[in-house]
Amino acid sequence: VAGDPITQDIFGRQYIWNLFSHNSPIEETGYNEEEMKMVKETKKIFSAPDIAVTATCIRVPVLRAHCEAINVTLESPMHEDEALEILSKSPGVTVVDDRENNKFPEPLDASGKDDILVGRMRRDLSQPEGYGLEFFVAGDQIRKGAALNAVQIAEEVLENYPTLLKKL
């Protein structure tokens, strides 16, 4: 930028040093298409049409990572340390949760990596003790997207479910 005029060529508004609502049409509900996509895909992925999901999508000027602040309500209590332990053992996940040094998932750290970075884990103070967690994730949307997911699913099937392939 260095003294050059700031253009508004991308999305018709200043992009650098700015945040703004996702650039998809707003539906009658007040949610935009991207937010509704997140709601519908979450229900589909978990095969849980009754799961309560809401989303707010905001454009943030980073090169190639998507980030999400996630809040979950649990059926049974779970301490944040237990959640981090489970996530740390999950393939495709790297836990970045260092409160002492204020180090948590960041888009720059996620860029160029296959793993999703998860951290900033804490109890949701609006829920009864242990029934809610909040955390933050960052992932490279080019590396960790549909193509890589398809390859990882195929590898999982080949390794752990070889008889399934014979039926297909």
DSSP file (Angstrom, degrees, kcal/mol; ACC not computed):
  #  RESIDUE AA STRUCTURE BP1 BP2  ACC     N-H-->O    O-->H-N    N-H-->O    O-->H-N    TCO  KAPPA ALPHA  PHI   PSI    X-CA   Y-CA   Z-CA
    1    1 A V    >         0   0    0      0, 0.0     3,-4.2     0, 0.0    15,-0.0   0.000 360.0 360.0 360.0 -51.4    0.0    0.0    0.0
    2    2 A A  T 3   -     0   0    0      1,-0.3     0, 0.0     0, 0.0     0, 0.0   0.649 360.0 -38.0  25.9  56.2    2.9    2.4    0.9
    3    3 A G  T 3  S+     0   0    0      1,-0.3    -1,-0.3     0, 0.0     3,-0.1   0.300 105.9 131.0  86.5 -10.2    1.1    5.6    0.0
    4    4 A D  S <  S-     0   0    0     -3,-4.2    -1,-0.3     1,-0.1     2,-0.1  -0.424  70.7 -92.6 -71.2 151.2   -0.7    4.2   -3.0
    5    5 A P        -     0   0    0      0, 0.0     2,-0.6     0, 0.0    -1,-0.1  -0.382  41.0-116.6 -62.5 142.0   -4.4    4.9   -3.2
    6    6 A I        -     0   0    0     -3,-0.1     2,-0.1    -2,-0.1     8,-0.1  -0.711  33.2-148.8 -83.3 121.6   -6.5    2.2   -1.7
    7    7 A T        -     0   0    0     -2,-0.6     8,-0.6     1,-0.1     9,-0.3  -0.414  16.5-152.3 -87.4 165.3   -8.6    0.6   -4.4
    8    8 A Q        +     0   0    0      6,-0.2     4,-0.4    -2,-0.1     6,-0.1  -0.193  55.1 124.5-125.2  38.3  -12.0   -1.0   -4.0
    9    9 A D        +     0   0    0      3,-0.2     2,-0.6     2,-0.1    -1,-0.1   0.777  59.1  70.5 -71.4 -27.9  -11.7   -3.4   -7.0
   10   10 A I  S >  S-     0   0    0      3,-0.3     3,-1.3     1,-0.2    -1,-0.1  -0.829 124.6 -16.8 -97.9 121.4  -12.4   -6.5   -4.9
   11   11 A F  T 3  S-     0   0    0     -2,-0.6    -1,-0.2     1,-0.2    -2,-0.1   0.591 109.5 -83.3  63.8  11.9  -16.1   -6.8   -3.6
   12   12 A G  T 3  S+     0   0    0     -4,-0.4     2,-0.3     1,-0.2    -1,-0.2   0.742 108.2  74.0  68.6  23.3  -16.7   -3.1   -4.4
   13   13 A R  S <  S-     0   0    0     -3,-1.3    -3,-0.3    -6,-0.1    -1,-0.2  -0.970  97.9 -67.1-155.6 166.6  -15.2   -1.9   -1.1
   14   14 A Q        -     0   0    0     -2,-0.3    -6,-0.2     1,-0.2    -8,-0.0  -0.420  45.6-179.4 -59.9 128.7  -11.9   -1.4    0.6
   15   15 A Y    >   +     0   0    0     -8,-0.6     3,-1.1    -2,-0.2     2,-0.2   0.833  54.4  78.5-100.0 -45.0  -10.5   -4.8    1.2
   16   16 A I  T 3  S+     0   0    0     -9,-0.3     3,-0.1     1,-0.3   -10,-0.0  -0.475 109.6   4.7 -73.0 138.4   -7.2   -4.2    3.0
   17   17 A W  T 3  S+     0   0    0      1,-0.2     2,-0.3    -2,-0.2    -1,-0.3   0.840 114.0 101.6  59.1  38.0   -7.5   -3.3    6.8
   18   18 A N    <   -     0   0    0     -3,-1.1     2,-0.4     2,-0.0    -1,-0.2  -0.986  54.5-155.5-147.2 154.0  -11.3   -3.9    6.7
   19   19 A L        +     0   0    0     -2,-0.3     2,-0.3    41,-0.1    41,-0.2  -0.971  23.5 164.6-125.6 144.8  -13.8   -6.6    7.6
   20   20 A F  E     -A   59   0A   0     39,-1.4    39,-3.7    -2,-0.4     3,-0.1  -0.990  42.0 -75.1-157.2 163.0  -17.2   -6.9    6.0
   21   21 A S  E     -A   58   0A   0     -2,-0.3    37,-0.2    37,-0.2    35,-0.0  -0.189  66.7 -82.4 -58.2 148.4  -20.2   -9.2    5.7
   22   22 A H        -     0   0    0     35,-2.0     2,-0.9     1,-0.1    -1,-0.1  -0.170  41.8-118.0 -51.7 145.9  -19.7  -12.2    3.3
   23   23 A N  S    S+     0   0    0     -3,-0.1    -1,-0.1     9,-0.1   -12,-0.0  -0.178  77.9 105.3 -87.6  43.2  -20.3  -11.2   -0.3
   24   24 A S  S    S-     0   0    0     -2,-0.9    -3,-0.0     1,-0.1     0, 0.0  -0.858  81.2 -80.2-117.7 158.4  -23.2  -13.5   -0.9
   25   25 A P        -     0   0    0      0, 0.0     8,-1.8     0, 0.0     2,-0.4  -0.170  42.4-121.3 -58.2 146.7  -26.9  -12.5   -1.2
   26   26 A I  B     -B   32   0B   0      6,-0.2     6,-0.3     7,-0.1     2,-0.1  -0.767  27.0-144.0 -89.5 130.3  -28.9  -12.0    2.0
   27   27 A E    >   -     0   0    0      4,-3.3     3,-2.0    -2,-0.4    -1,-0.0  -0.332  32.0 -94.2 -87.2 173.3  -31.9  -14.3    2.3
   28   28 A E  T 3  S+     0   0    0      1,-0.3    -1,-0.1     2,-0.1     4,-0.1   0.798 123.8  62.7 -56.7 -30.2  -35.3  -13.4    3.9
   29   29 A T  T 3  S-     0   0    0      2,-0.2    -1,-0.3     1,-0.1     3,-0.1   0.659 117.1-112.5 -69.9 -15.3  -34.1  -14.8    7.2
   30   30 A G  S <  S+     0   0    0     -3,-2.0     2,-0.3     1,-0.4    -2,-0.1   0.249  84.4 115.5  96.0 -11.3  -31.4  -12.1    7.3
   31   31 A Y        -     0   0    0     -5,-0.1    -4,-3.3     1,-0.1    -1,-0.4  -0.640  63.8-127.5 -87.0 148.3  -28.7  -14.8    6.9
   32   32 A N  B  >  -B   26   0B   0     -6,-0.3     4,-2.3    -2,-0.3     5,-0.2  -0.465  29.1 -99.3 -90.5 171.2  -26.5  -14.8    3.7
   33   33 A E  H  > S+     0   0    0     -8,-1.8     4,-2.2     1,-0.2     5,-0.1   0.870 121.9  52.5 -57.0 -41.0  -26.0  -17.8    1.4
   34   34 A E  H  > S+     0   0    0      2,-0.2     4,-1.9     1,-0.2    -1,-0.2   0.897 109.3  49.4 -65.2 -40.2  -22.7  -18.7    2.9
   35   35 A E  H  > S+     0   0    0     -3,-0.2     4,-1.9     1,-0.2    -1,-0.2   0.920 112.4  47.3 -64.3 -43.8  -24.1  -18.7    6.5
   36   36 A M  H  X S+     0   0    0     -4,-2.3     4,-2.8     1,-0.2     5,-0.2   0.840 107.5  57.3 -67.6 -32.5  -27.0  -20.9    5.4
   37   37 A K  H  X S+     0   0    0     -4,-2.2     4,-2.9    -5,-0.2     5,-0.2   0.917 106.7  49.2 -61.7 -42.9  -24.6  -23.2    3.6
   38   38 A M  H  X S+     0   0    0     -4,-1.9     4,-2.0     2,-0.2    -2,-0.2   0.907 112.0  48.7 -62.9 -41.7  -22.7  -23.7    6.9
   39   39 A V  H  X S+     0   0    0     -4,-1.9     4,-1.8     2,-0.2    -2,-0.2   0.956 116.2  42.0 -62.2 -51.0  -26.0  -24.5    8.7
   40   40 A K  H  X S+     0   0    0     -4,-2.8     4,-2.1     1,-0.2    -2,-0.2   0.895 114.6  49.9 -66.4 -41.8  -27.1  -27.0    6.1
   41   41 A E  H  X S+     0   0    0     -4,-2.9     4,-3.2    -5,-0.2     5,-0.2   0.872 108.3  53.5 -67.5 -36.2  -23.7  -28.7    5.6
   42   42 A T  H  X S+     0   0    0     -4,-2.0     4,-2.1    -5,-0.2     6,-0.2   0.934 110.2  47.0 -62.9 -45.1  -23.3  -29.1    9.4
   43   43 A K  H  <>S+     0   0    0     -4,-1.8     5,-2.4    -5,-0.2     4,-0.3   0.896 115.9  46.2 -61.4 -40.4  -26.6  -30.9    9.6
   44   44 A K  H ><5S+     0   0    0     -4,-2.1     3,-1.1     3,-0.2    -2,-0.2   0.933 110.8  50.6 -69.1 -47.4  -25.7  -33.1    6.6
   45   45 A I  H 3<5S+     0   0    0     -4,-3.2    -2,-0.2     1,-0.3    -1,-0.2   0.889 118.1  39.0 -59.3 -41.2  -22.2  -34.0    7.8
   46   46 A F  T 3<5S-     0   0    0     -4,-2.1    -1,-0.3    -5,-0.2    -2,-0.2   0.416 103.7-129.3 -90.1   2.2  -23.5  -35.0   11.2
   47   47 A S  T < 5S+     0   0    0     -3,-1.1    -3,-0.2    -4,-0.3    -4,-0.1   0.910  70.8 126.8  48.1  45.5  -26.6  -36.7    9.8
   48   48 A A    > < +     0   0    0     -5,-2.4     3,-1.8    -6,-0.2    -1,-0.2  -0.732  35.2 176.5-135.5  82.8  -28.5  -34.6   12.4
   49   49 A P  T 3  S+     0   0    0      0, 0.0    -1,-0.1     0, 0.0    -6,-0.1   0.721  83.6  53.3 -62.7 -19.1  -31.3  -32.6   10.9
   50   50 A D  T 3  S+     0   0    0     -7,-0.1     2,-0.1     2,-0.1    -7,-0.0   0.449  77.1 121.4 -95.7  -0.3  -32.3  -31.4   14.4
   51   51 A I    <   -     0   0    0     -3,-1.8     2,-0.6     1,-0.1    -8,-0.1  -0.425  66.8-123.5 -65.0 134.2  -28.9  -30.1   15.4
   52   52 A A        +     0   0    0     -2,-0.1     2,-0.4    -9,-0.0    -1,-0.1  -0.699  41.4 167.6 -83.4 121.8  -29.0  -26.4   16.3
   53   53 A V        +     0   0    0     -2,-0.6     2,-0.3     2,-0.0   -14,-0.1  -0.994  12.2 171.4-136.7 139.4  -26.6  -24.4   14.2
   54   54 A T        -     0   0    0     -2,-0.4     2,-0.3   -16,-0.1   -18,-0.0  -0.969   9.1-174.0-140.2 158.6  -26.1  -20.7   13.5
   55   55 A A        -     0   0    0     -2,-0.3     2,-0.4    15,-0.0   -20,-0.1  -0.997  19.7-159.0-152.3 150.6  -23.3  -18.9   11.7
   56   56 A T        -     0   0    0     -2,-0.3     2,-0.5   -25,-0.1   -25,-0.0  -0.982  18.2-158.4-128.9 120.6  -22.0  -15.4   10.9
   57   57 A C        +     0   0    0     -2,-0.4   -35,-2.0   -35,-0.1     2,-0.4  -0.888  13.9 176.5-105.7 124.8  -19.7  -15.2    7.9
   58   58 A I  E     -A   21   0A   0     -2,-0.5     2,-0.4   -37,-0.2   -37,-0.2  -0.977  29.8-122.9-126.5 136.8  -17.4  -12.2    7.7
   59   59 A R  E     -A   20   0A   0    -39,-3.7   -39,-1.4    -2,-0.4    -2,-0.0  -0.685  29.2-175.6 -79.4 128.6  -14.7  -11.5    5.1
   60   60 A V        -     0   0    0     -2,-0.4     2,-2.3   -41,-0.2   -41,-0.1  -0.996  32.8-116.0-125.1 129.7  -11.3  -11.0    6.7
   61   61 A P        +     0   0    0      0, 0.0     2,-0.3     0, 0.0   -44,-0.2  -0.401  64.4 131.2 -75.0  78.7   -8.4  -10.0    4.4
   62   62 A V        -     0   0    0     -2,-2.3    -2,-0.1     3,-0.2    46,-0.0  -0.903  59.2-122.2-121.3 156.7   -6.1  -13.0    4.7
   63   63 A L  S    S-     0   0    0     -2,-0.3    -1,-0.1     1,-0.2    45,-0.0   0.943  84.8 -16.0 -69.7 -51.1   -4.6  -14.8    1.8
   64   64 A R  S    S+     0   0    0     43,-0.1    77,-0.9     2,-0.0    78,-0.6   0.072  98.5  96.1-153.9  37.6   -5.7  -18.4    2.0
   65   65 A A  E     -C  140   0C   0     75,-0.2     2,-0.4    76,-0.1    75,-0.2  -0.987  48.3-149.4-131.2 143.2   -7.1  -19.6    5.3
   66   66 A H  E     -C  139   0C   0     73,-2.8    73,-2.5    -2,-0.4     2,-0.3  -0.864  18.8-168.7-102.3 144.4  -10.7  -19.9    6.6
   67   67 A C  E     -C  138   0C   0     -2,-0.4     2,-0.4    71,-0.2    71,-0.2  -0.950   4.9-169.2-131.7 152.5  -11.3  -19.5   10.3
   68   68 A E  E     -C  137   0C   0     69,-2.1    69,-2.5    -2,-0.3     2,-0.6  -0.998  19.9-145.3-142.5 138.9  -14.2  -20.2   12.6
   69   69 A A  E     -C  136   0C   0     -2,-0.4     2,-0.4    67,-0.2    67,-0.2  -0.928  32.8-162.6 -95.2 124.2  -15.2  -19.4   16.1
   70   70 A I  E     -C  135   0C   0     65,-3.2    65,-2.5    -2,-0.6     2,-0.4  -0.915  17.1-173.3-119.1 136.1  -17.2  -22.4   17.2
   71   71 A N  E     -C  134   0C   0     -2,-0.4     2,-0.4    63,-0.2    63,-0.2  -0.997  11.1-173.0-124.9 126.2  -19.5  -22.8   20.2
   72   72 A V  E     -C  133   0C   0     61,-2.7    61,-2.1    -2,-0.4     2,-0.5  -0.951  17.4-150.5-123.4 142.8  -20.9  -26.2   21.1
   73   73 A T  E     -C  132   0C   0     -2,-0.4    59,-0.3    59,-0.2     2,-0.2  -0.953  25.4-149.2-107.1 127.6  -23.6  -27.3   23.6
   74   74 A L        -     0   0    0     57,-3.6     4,-0.0    -2,-0.5    -2,-0.0  -0.635  20.3-136.9-102.9 153.5  -22.9  -30.8   24.8
   75   75 A E  S    S+     0   0    0     -2,-0.2    -1,-0.1     1,-0.1    56,-0.1   0.790  96.3  23.2 -74.8 -28.8  -25.3  -33.5   26.0
   76   76 A S  S    S-     0   0    0     54,-0.1    -1,-0.1    55,-0.0    54,-0.0  -0.965 100.7 -86.4-135.8 154.4  -23.0  -34.3   28.9
   77   77 A P        +     0   0    0      0, 0.0     2,-0.3     0, 0.0    54,-0.2  -0.230  42.9 178.9 -63.1 145.3  -20.3  -32.2   30.7
   78   78 A M        -     0   0    0     52,-2.4     2,-0.2    54,-0.1    54,-0.2  -0.972  23.7-132.2-146.4 131.5  -16.8  -32.1   29.3
   79   79 A H    >>  -     0   0    0     -2,-0.3     4,-1.8     1,-0.1     3,-0.5  -0.534  26.3-118.8 -78.5 149.2  -13.8  -30.2   30.6
   80   80 A E  H 3> S+     0   0    0      1,-0.2     4,-2.4     2,-0.2     5,-0.2   0.833 113.6  58.6 -60.7 -32.4  -11.9  -28.2   28.0
   81   81 A D  H 3> S+     0   0    0      2,-0.2     4,-2.1     1,-0.2    -1,-0.2   0.890 105.2  50.2 -63.7 -38.2   -8.7  -30.2   28.8
   82   82 A E  H <> S+     0   0    0     -3,-0.5     4,-2.3     2,-0.2    -2,-0.2   0.910 110.1  50.1 -65.1 -42.2  -10.6  -33.4   27.9
   83   83 A A  H  X S+     0   0    0     -4,-1.8     4,-2.6     1,-0.2    -2,-0.2   0.919 111.1  48.7 -62.0 -43.8  -11.7  -31.9   24.6
   84   84 A L  H  X S+     0   0    0     -4,-2.4     4,-2.4     1,-0.2    -1,-0.2   0.882 109.7  52.8 -64.0 -37.8   -8.2  -30.8   23.8
   85   85 A E  H  X S+     0   0    0     -4,-2.1     4,-0.9     2,-0.2    -2,-0.2   0.926 111.0  46.3 -62.9 -45.4   -6.9  -34.3   24.6
   86   86 A I  H >< S+     0   0    0     -4,-2.3     3,-0.8     1,-0.2     4,-0.3   0.936 114.5  47.4 -61.7 -47.1   -9.4  -35.8   22.2
   87   87 A L  H >< S+     0   0    0     -4,-2.6     3,-1.5     1,-0.2    -2,-0.2   0.864 104.8  59.9 -64.6 -35.9   -8.7  -33.3   19.5
   88   88 A S  H 3< S+     0   0    0     -4,-2.4    -1,-0.2     1,-0.3    -2,-0.2   0.746 107.3  47.2 -65.5 -22.0   -4.9  -33.8   19.9
   89   89 A K  T << S+     0   0    0     -4,-0.9    -1,-0.3    -3,-0.8    -2,-0.2   0.408  91.0 104.8 -96.6   0.5   -5.3  -37.5   19.0
   90   90 A S  S X  S-     0   0    0     -3,-1.5     3,-1.4    -4,-0.3     2,-0.1  -0.676  76.6-116.3 -87.4 132.0   -7.5  -36.8   16.0
   91   91 A P  T 3  S+     0   0    0      0, 0.0     3,-0.1     0, 0.0    -2,-0.1  -0.388  99.1  23.9 -64.7 141.6   -6.0  -37.2   12.5
   92   92 A G  T 3  S+     0   0    0      1,-0.2    24,-2.9    -2,-0.1     2,-0.4   0.555 103.3 103.9  83.1   8.1   -5.8  -34.0   10.5
   93   93 A V  E <   -d  116   0C   0     -3,-1.4     2,-0.5    22,-0.2    -1,-0.2  -0.979  46.4-171.6-126.7 134.9   -5.9  -31.8   13.7
   94   94 A T  E     -d  117   0C   0     22,-2.6    24,-2.4    -2,-0.4     2,-0.5  -0.994  21.3-138.2-121.2 124.3   -3.1  -29.9   15.4
   95   95 A V  E     +d  118   0C   0     -2,-0.5     2,-0.4    22,-0.2    24,-0.2  -0.695  21.4 178.8 -83.4 127.8   -3.9  -28.3   18.7
   96   96 A V        +     0   0    0     22,-2.8    24,-0.4    -2,-0.5     2,-0.2  -0.868  26.8 136.9-127.1  93.3   -2.5  -24.8   19.2
   97   97 A D        +     0   0    0     -2,-0.4     2,-0.6    22,-0.2     7,-0.2  -0.669   9.4 151.4-146.5  81.8   -3.6  -23.7   22.6
   98   98 A D  B   > +F  103   0D   0      5,-2.8     5,-2.4    -2,-0.2     4,-0.4  -0.827  11.8 175.3-120.1  89.6   -0.9  -22.0   24.7
   99   99 A R  T > 5S+     0   0    0     -2,-0.6     3,-0.9     1,-0.2    -1,-0.2   0.873  77.6  59.6 -63.1 -38.7   -2.6  -19.6   27.1
  100  100 A E  T 3 5S+     0   0    0      1,-0.3    -1,-0.2     2,-0.1    -2,-0.0   0.876 117.7  30.4 -60.1 -38.7    0.7  -18.6   28.8
  101  101 A N  T 3 5S-     0   0    0     -3,-0.3    -1,-0.3     2,-0.1    -2,-0.2   0.262 107.6-120.2-104.7  10.4    2.2  -17.3   25.6
  102  102 A N  T < 5 +     0   0    0     -3,-0.9     2,-0.6    -4,-0.4    -3,-0.2   0.893  60.1 152.3  52.8  45.3   -1.1  -16.2   24.0
  103  103 A K  B   < +F   98   0D   0     -5,-2.4    -5,-2.8     3,-0.0    17,-0.2  -0.936   7.5 144.5-113.8 118.1   -0.5  -18.6   21.0
  104  104 A F        -     0   0    0     -2,-0.6    -7,-0.2    -7,-0.2    33,-0.1  -0.803  57.1 -49.7-139.6 176.0   -3.6  -19.9   19.3
  105  105 A P        -     0   0    0      0, 0.0    -1,-0.1     0, 0.0    14,-0.1  -0.251  56.8-178.4 -56.4 135.7   -4.6  -20.8   15.7
  106  106 A E     >  -     0   0    0     32,-0.1     4,-1.7     1,-0.1     3,-0.4  -0.985  35.6-122.7-134.9 146.2   -3.8  -18.1   13.2
  107  107 A P  H  > S+     0   0    0      0, 0.0     4,-1.7     0, 0.0    -1,-0.1   0.879 111.6  53.6 -56.3 -41.0   -4.5  -18.0    9.4
  108  108 A L  H  4 S+     0   0    0      1,-0.2    32,-0.0     2,-0.2    30,-0.0   0.884 109.2  48.7 -63.2 -36.9   -0.8  -17.5    8.6
  109  109 A D  H  4 S+     0   0    0     -3,-0.4    -1,-0.2     1,-0.2    29,-0.0   0.818 111.8  49.6 -71.4 -30.0    0.2  -20.5   10.6
  110  110 A A  H >< S+     0   0    0     -4,-1.7     3,-1.9    29,-0.1    30,-0.5   0.768  86.5 105.4 -78.8 -26.3   -2.5  -22.7    8.9
  111  111 A S  T 3< S+     0   0    0     -4,-1.7     3,-0.1     1,-0.3   -46,-0.1  -0.319  87.9  13.7 -61.9 130.9   -1.5  -21.6    5.4
  112  112 A G  T 3  S+     0   0    0      1,-0.3     2,-0.3   -48,-0.2    -1,-0.3   0.491 104.8 110.0  84.9   4.0    0.3  -24.4    3.5
  113  113 A K    <   -     0   0    0     -3,-1.9    27,-0.5     2,-0.1    -1,-0.3  -0.856  60.3-149.4-114.2 148.4   -0.7  -27.1    6.0
  114  114 A D  S    S+     0   0    0     -2,-0.3    -1,-0.1    29,-0.1    -2,-0.0   0.828  76.3  83.6 -78.9 -34.0   -3.0  -30.0    5.6
  115  115 A D  S    S-     0   0    0    -22,-0.1     2,-0.5     1,-0.1    25,-0.4  -0.317  79.1-124.9 -72.0 152.2   -4.0  -30.1    9.3
  116  116 A I  E     -d   93   0C   0    -24,-2.9   -22,-2.6    23,-0.1     2,-0.4  -0.834  24.6-132.7 -91.2 133.0   -6.7  -27.9   10.8
  117  117 A L  E     -dE  94 138C   0     21,-3.0    21,-2.1    -2,-0.5     2,-0.4  -0.761  26.2-173.6 -89.8 131.0   -5.4  -25.8   13.7
  118  118 A V  E     +dE  95 137C   0    -24,-2.4   -22,-2.8    -2,-0.4     2,-0.3  -0.982  23.3 107.3-128.5 134.8   -7.6  -25.9   16.8
  119  119 A G  E     + E   0 136C   0     17,-2.4    17,-3.2    -2,-0.4   -22,-0.2  -0.941  26.6  94.1-174.8-161.6   -7.3  -23.9   20.0
  120  120 A R  E     +     0   0C   0    -24,-0.4     2,-0.2    -2,-0.3    -1,-0.1   0.830  61.9 178.3  57.8  33.6   -8.5  -21.1   22.2
  121  121 A M  E     +     0   0C   0     14,-0.1     2,-0.3    -3,-0.1    14,-0.2  -0.472   8.6 149.2 -70.6 131.0  -10.6  -23.8   24.0
  122  122 A R  E     - E   0 134C   0     12,-2.2    12,-3.0    -2,-0.2     2,-0.2  -0.988  49.2 -88.3-158.3 160.7  -12.6  -22.6   26.9
  123  123 A R  E     - E   0 133C   0     -2,-0.3     2,-0.8    10,-0.2    10,-0.3  -0.488  41.3-118.9 -71.1 138.5  -15.8  -23.2   28.8
  124  124 A D    >   -     0   0    0      8,-2.4     3,-1.7    -2,-0.2     8,-0.2  -0.726  21.2-157.4 -78.7 111.4  -18.9  -21.4   27.5
  125  125 A L  T 3  S+     0   0    0     -2,-0.8    -1,-0.2     1,-0.3     4,-0.1   0.639  87.2  64.3 -68.6 -14.3  -19.8  -19.3   30.5
  126  126 A S  T 3  S+     0   0    0      2,-0.1    -1,-0.3    -3,-0.0     3,-0.1   0.559  96.4  69.2 -86.0  -6.3  -23.4  -19.0   29.3
  127  127 A Q  S <  S-     0   0    0     -3,-1.7     3,-0.2     1,-0.1     5,-0.2  -0.729  99.4 -86.8-107.5 157.3  -24.0  -22.8   29.7
  128  128 A P  S >  S-     0   0    0      0, 0.0     3,-2.7     0, 0.0     4,-0.4  -0.288  75.6 -62.3 -57.0 151.1  -24.2  -24.9   32.8
  129  129 A E  T 3  S-     0   0    0      1,-0.3    -4,-0.1     2,-0.1   -50,-0.1  -0.049 121.4  -4.0 -41.8 115.7  -20.8  -26.0   34.1
  130  130 A G  T 3  S+     0   0    0      2,-0.3   -52,-2.4    -3,-0.2    -1,-0.3   0.337 104.8 101.3  85.6  -6.9  -19.2  -28.2   31.4
  131  131 A Y  S <  S+     0   0    0     -3,-2.7   -57,-3.6   -54,-0.2     2,-0.4   0.472  79.9  46.0 -91.6  -1.0  -22.1  -28.3   29.0
  132  132 A G  E     -C   73   0C   0     -4,-0.4    -8,-2.4   -59,-0.3     2,-0.3  -0.999  59.5-174.8-143.8 140.6  -20.7  -25.8   26.6
  133  133 A L  E     -CE  72 123C   0    -61,-2.1   -61,-2.7    -2,-0.4     2,-0.4  -0.965   7.3-159.9-131.0 149.2  -17.3  -25.2   24.9
  134  134 A E  E     +CE  71 122C   0    -12,-3.0   -12,-2.2    -2,-0.3     2,-0.3  -0.983  22.2 155.2-125.1 140.5  -15.9  -22.4   22.7
  135  135 A F  E     -C   70   0C   0    -65,-2.5   -65,-3.2    -2,-0.4     2,-0.4  -0.962  31.6-125.6-156.2 172.3  -12.9  -22.7   20.5
  136  136 A F  E     -CE  69 119C   0    -17,-3.2   -17,-2.4    -2,-0.3     2,-0.3  -0.962  19.8-169.1-128.2 139.6  -11.3  -21.3   17.3
  137  137 A V  E     -CE  68 118C   0    -69,-2.5   -69,-2.1    -2,-0.4     2,-0.4  -0.948   4.9-171.1-129.4 150.6  -10.1  -23.1   14.2
  138  138 A A  E     +CE  67 117C   0    -21,-2.1   -21,-3.0    -2,-0.3     2,-0.3  -0.998  11.9 169.4-139.0 137.5   -8.0  -22.1   11.2
  139  139 A G  E     -C   66   0C   0    -73,-2.5   -73,-2.8    -2,-0.4     2,-0.7  -0.998  40.7-109.6-150.3 146.5   -7.4  -24.1    8.1
  140  140 A D  E  >  -C   65   0C   0    -30,-0.5     4,-3.2   -27,-0.5   -75,-0.2  -0.647  26.7-156.9 -74.2 111.4   -5.9  -23.6    4.6
  141  141 A Q  T  4 S+     0   0    0    -77,-0.9    -1,-0.2    -2,-0.7   -76,-0.1   0.642  90.9  49.8 -72.1 -12.0   -9.0  -23.7    2.4
  142  142 A I  T  4 S+     0   0    0    -78,-0.6     3,-0.3     3,-0.1     6,-0.2   0.883 119.8  33.7 -86.6 -46.0   -6.8  -24.7   -0.6
  143  143 A R  T  4 S+     0   0    0      1,-0.2     2,-1.0   -30,-0.2     5,-0.2   0.925 123.3  44.5 -74.6 -46.2   -5.0  -27.6    1.1
  144  144 A K  S  < S+     0   0    0     -4,-3.2    -1,-0.2   -31,-0.2     2,-0.2  -0.740  93.7  99.0-105.0  86.0   -7.8  -28.8    3.3
  145  145 A G  S  > S-     0   0    0     -2,-1.0     4,-2.7    -3,-0.3     5,-0.2  -0.654  90.2 -51.3-145.5-159.1  -10.8  -28.8    1.1
  146  146 A A  H  > S+     0   0    0     -2,-0.2     4,-2.4     1,-0.2     5,-0.2   0.869 128.0  49.6 -56.8 -43.6  -12.8  -31.2   -1.0
  147  147 A A  H  > S+     0   0    0      2,-0.2     4,-2.0     1,-0.2    -1,-0.2   0.951 115.0  41.6 -65.9 -49.6   -9.9  -32.7   -2.9
  148  148 A L  H  > S+     0   0    0     -5,-0.2     4,-2.8    -6,-0.2     5,-0.2   0.904 113.9  53.9 -64.7 -40.4   -7.7  -33.5    0.1
  149  149 A N  H  X S+     0   0    0     -4,-2.7     4,-2.5     1,-0.2    -1,-0.2   0.922 107.6  50.9 -58.7 -43.4  -10.8  -34.7    2.1
  150  150 A A  H  X S+     0   0    0     -4,-2.4     4,-2.3    -5,-0.2    -1,-0.2   0.914 111.5  47.4 -61.3 -43.5  -11.6  -37.1   -0.7
  151  151 A V  H  X S+     0   0    0     -4,-2.0     4,-2.5     2,-0.2    -1,-0.2   0.925 112.8  48.6 -64.0 -44.3   -8.1  -38.5   -0.7
  152  152 A Q  H  X S+     0   0    0     -4,-2.8     4,-2.1     2,-0.2    -2,-0.2   0.877 111.3  49.6 -66.2 -37.1   -8.1  -38.9    3.1
  153  153 A I  H  X S+     0   0    0     -4,-2.5     4,-2.5    -5,-0.2    -1,-0.2   0.924 111.2  49.9 -65.2 -43.8  -11.5  -40.6    3.1
  154  154 A A  H  X S+     0   0    0     -4,-2.3     4,-2.7     1,-0.2    -2,-0.2   0.912 110.5  50.0 -61.0 -42.7  -10.3  -43.0    0.4
  155  155 A E  H  X S+     0   0    0     -4,-2.5     4,-2.4     2,-0.2     5,-0.2   0.908 110.6  50.1 -61.7 -41.7   -7.1  -43.7    2.4
  156  156 A E  H  X S+     0   0    0     -4,-2.1     4,-2.8     2,-0.2     5,-0.5   0.919 112.2  47.0 -62.2 -44.8   -9.2  -44.4    5.5
  157  157 A V  H  X S+     0   0    0     -4,-2.5     4,-2.2     1,-0.2    -2,-0.2   0.930 113.1  48.5 -64.0 -45.8  -11.5  -46.8    3.6
  158  158 A L  H  < S+     0   0    0     -4,-2.7    -2,-0.2     1,-0.2    -1,-0.2   0.896 119.1  39.2 -61.0 -40.8   -8.6  -48.6    2.0
  159  159 A E  H  < S+     0   0    0     -4,-2.4    -2,-0.2    -5,-0.2    -1,-0.2   0.904 131.8  19.9 -77.9 -42.3   -6.8  -49.0    5.3
  160  160 A N  H  < S+     0   0    0     -4,-2.8    -3,-0.2    -5,-0.2    -2,-0.2   0.603 129.4  35.4-110.1 -13.7   -9.7  -49.8    7.7
  161  161 A Y    >X  +     0   0    0     -4,-2.2     3,-1.2    -5,-0.5     4,-0.8  -0.281  59.2 148.0-137.4  52.1  -12.6  -51.0    5.6
  162  162 A P  H 3> S+     0   0    0      0, 0.0     4,-0.9     0, 0.0     3,-0.4   0.800  73.3  60.0 -62.4 -28.4  -11.2  -53.0    2.7
  163  163 A T  H 3> S+     0   0    0      1,-0.2     4,-1.0     2,-0.2     3,-0.2   0.792  94.8  64.5 -71.0 -24.6  -14.3  -55.3    2.6
  164  164 A L  H X> S+     0   0    0     -3,-1.2     4,-1.2     1,-0.2     3,-0.6   0.893  96.9  56.4 -61.4 -39.3  -16.5  -52.3    1.9
  165  165 A L  H 3< S+     0   0    0     -4,-0.8    -1,-0.2    -3,-0.4    -2,-0.2   0.852 100.8  57.2 -63.4 -34.2  -14.7  -51.8   -1.4
  166  166 A K  H 3< S+     0   0    0     -4,-0.9    -1,-0.2     1,-0.2    -2,-0.2   0.823 105.9  50.7 -65.6 -30.8  -15.6  -55.4   -2.5
  167  167 A K  H <<        0   0    0     -4,-1.0    -1,-0.2    -3,-0.6    -2,-0.2   0.768 360.0 360.0 -77.4 -26.4  -19.3  -54.6   -2.0
  168  168 A L     <        0   0    0     -4,-1.2    -1,-0.2    -3,-0.2    -2,-0.2   0.479 360.0 360.0 -78.8 360.0  -19.0  -51.4   -4.1
